[in-house]
């Protein structure tokens, strides 16, 4: 059973903010790829975009203590290689002592808040590359929503290109999560057709002055063979919200993980808030898909 000292966490945040720098400086790090060369990453960057819902529960991720507890359970399971989050969450996990020998991924652009009139303005409001280097994080991640009918997209593309170029200069891997998106009834919808995912890959892969450190984070869609034939970049599959179809989603992951170029999974809500309520079992299922027995 994972036990976390939240009293100490609150106290150090109030009285000794400089402690974080010490924790990061002394964090035990690991190679990005070891053993089978695959990664199982748990994602928790949703709240900073105002996305708190899981399935039919609109506020599932609103309790920070429950989220941290579920993350601690996940990070303690064999086969879980690391975590993805915004600075507030990564800092909490660092102060709780949960990041040693884990791949830590810093989420960069969270400005396009869910449901806002400016949702396509995906400006960079979380980590930047110097901060990722400062804290000794292992990976950067950005969201690249491409809306051909919204002028805010060009600013996102330019900012992302700068981030990719800077990541290459600093020799830090960067994970691009592209979507072709559109306004539908006042809300942003991502087009998950195979052809549109392939188009998003083509656009995102060309961003920056070097692709040496670029990775992709892609949804699992029909005919993933065609999607993976569209890129040579190392690719991780994203989890998403499974709704009531957890078993079907796992079957889709299993097939996609067998394709050339796929290096693992980045899963969040589906594993941290499973319908069964058993986080350890849900995480173990995903980790087994990635790493085998």
Order of alpha helices (4+ residues) and beta strands (2+ residues): alpha-alpha-beta-alpha-beta-alpha-beta-alpha-beta-alpha-beta-beta-alpha-beta-alpha-beta-alpha-beta-alpha-alpha
